[in-house]
């Protein structure tokens, strides 16, 4: 922020004694900051509902915009505070709008409390059912495999297994009874 040697800019905006023409922009910015930082921060704290960090960000952005717009501001006014307050209020409004458009952010802590499916229970059930099926006789296991696991009709299972339809029906009946007993022996109840 070195001075270009010209007068104007921030020099005309300060309501206390003007710095000498050989002052640089950095000194002028520091004087503006000293003059308006506290009242502007207090004003912005009310706009941000007491969020100090957000308020400081808004004040910083406001001073940056004032510095960039210094040549366009009216030097005949006694105070720069109304302009700074308007800029700060607009920045807060813009921030609120952009926050409303984004989905809310969540931290890692919220994820730690989310329930997750326990695959272990399902795996244990599959192991127990597989053991119970292996405990059945081969003809009972074959008929349940075709009708239940492969979802075939009694007629289709009879055709695949090469046995009469009536035999498939009776084997399914007795196989289910035997499977129920095998599962109860392993602690599974309906």
N, C-alpha and C positions, 0 to 999 in steps of 0.2 A: 504494500500500500504506500509506496513512495510517492511523494508529491511531484506533480508535473510542473510546479512553479506557478500555477494559475490560482487565482482566488476563486471563491465560490464553493460549490459542493457542500460538504458538511459545515464549513465555516459559517455559512449564512443561517444554519438551522439551530444553532445553540443559542439559548436565551440568556446565558450569562456572558460576561465580557468575551468578545471575540478574540481568538488567538491571533498572533501577528501573522502577516502574510507569508512569512518564511516557515510557518509550522507545516508539518507534513500530515498526510491523511491518517497515519497511525495515531498521532497525538489527538487529532480531532475525533477519531472514532473512540479513543479512550475517554475523552471528555464527554461525549454523548453517552457512552456506557455509564459513566459515573453519575450523570444527571438523570437518566431515565431508567436505569436497570431496576432499581428498587420499586418505583411505582408501577412499572410495566409488569414486573414479576408478580407483584401483589394482585394486580388486575387479572393476569393470566391464571394465577392460582385459583381464583374464583371461577374462571371459565372451565378449568380442568378438574373441578371438584376436589381440589387439594392434592392432585397428583404432581408432586414436585419435579420429578424427572421429565414428565411431559411438558410441564410449564417451562422448565429451563430450555428444552428443545424448541418450544414455540418462541420464546424470547430471543434465542440465538438466531432463529430463522428470520424473525422480525427485524433484528439489527442488520442482518445480511441484506435483506430487501431494502432497508433504509439506505444502506451504504451504496447499493446498486442504483437506487432511484434518487440519490441526493440532488442531482442536477435538475430533476423535474419537480421538486417540491417547492412550495411557495415560501420564500424567505421572509415575507412580510408578517407572517403569523408570529405570535409571541411564544408559542410552545409547539413542540413536535409531538407531544403526548397524544392528542386526538388522532393524528394520523397513525402513530404507532399502535394505539389501541384498536383502531379499525383493522389494520393489517393483522394484528395478533388474533383478533376475533375471527377473521376470515380463515386464518391458518387452522385454528381450532375446529371450525366448522368443516373445513376440508378434511382434516384428520379424522373427525367423527364419521364423515361420509365414507371415507375409504375403509375404516374399520368395519362399518356396517356391511359393506360389500363383500368383505372377506369372511370366510368361515372362522369361527372362533378358534384360537390356538389352544392346544392342550399340551400339558407337560407330560413327562414320562411317568409321573406319579399316578395319573389317572389310568394309564394303561396297565399298571401293576394290579389294579383292582378289578379289571375286566374278567368275567368268567370265561374260561376256555374249555372246550370240550375235552373230556378225559378219555382218550383213546384206549387207555389201559383196560377199562371196564369192558369195552366192546371186544377187545382182543381176548380177554379171559373167557368171555361167553363163547367166542368162536372156538377156542381150544377145548372147552368143556363139551360143546356140541360135537366137535370132530372126534373126541375120545368116545363119547356115547355112541356115535354112529359106528365106530370101529368095533365096539362091543357087540353089535348086532351080528346076526348070521349073514352070510354073503347074499342069499336070496332076498332077505328083508332090506339090507343096505342097498342092493341094486334097484329094487322097486321104489324105495324112497328117493334115491338119487334121480331116477327117471321122472317120477311124478312131482316131487316137491322141488328139488334143486334145479332140475332142467325144465320145470313147468310144462310138462307134457300131460296130455289127457290120458285117461286109463286105456283107451283104444290105441293111442300112439305108443304108450309104454309097452303094451302087450305085443305090438308089432315089433318094436325094437328088441325086446327081450325074448321074443319068440315063444310066448306062453299065452294061454287063453285069457280073455278079458276077466272072467270070473276069478281066476287064480290071482291076477293082479289086484283085484278088489280085496280079496281076503288077505293077501300078503300086506297090502297097505294098512289094513285094519290092525293086524297083529304086529306089524312093524312099528306102528305108532304107539301101540300099548307097550311094546318092549323098549322103545326109545324113551317113553315117559318114565319107566322104571329105572332105566340107565341114568337118566338125568337126575331123578330123585336121589339115587345112590351117590351122586356127585354134588348134592346139596342144592340143586336147582329145582325150585317149585314154581308152579304156574300161578 
